[in-house]
Amino acid sequence: MMLTAATDHAGFEIATREKRYPCAELVDLTWNVLPNEDHHEYAILAEIWTSGAVFLLEQPARRGAAMTVALPHGTVTATVLSCRKEKCSWAVEVQVDQPEDWFGGRYQPAVLVLGEVLTRPPRKGPQPLNAWKPMAAMLHATIRRSGAFHNQPRAS
């Protein structure tokens, strides 16, 4: 599948026209922050599609940075398309360089909500802060499916 791109209101290129799925997996990331300095961090893989992902990070990553994702079957390299500040983290969108080693190929996240396909709201100017929250969508879908918090007996 070929990746198409659009530009959001901040001028960042974003992946479009691919089915995006909420997921929750801890992954090991490394990327270059200065010419001879790499940053290493465990991140939450919050959203995945056949050619990319959204990771939730503690530190921002610059647009265009090369990122290495350590997976059970090896490593995958990716390029940072955008980085946006959220309440408690940085949401970093990447495009993978080897789609055959990614989702739909050799990699399958342990926690994936297949029934919920995420769609981005149309981008026509600045969006309210709550317009797109992938983790909230994933948690809502998981809770709705599991029946958690509904008709639960009270602990004594």
Summary of the structure (lengths in Angstrom):
residues: 156
radius of gyration: 16.4
end to end distance: 53.5
largest distance: 57.9
contacts: 408
relative contact order: 0.20
helix: 10%
strand: 46%
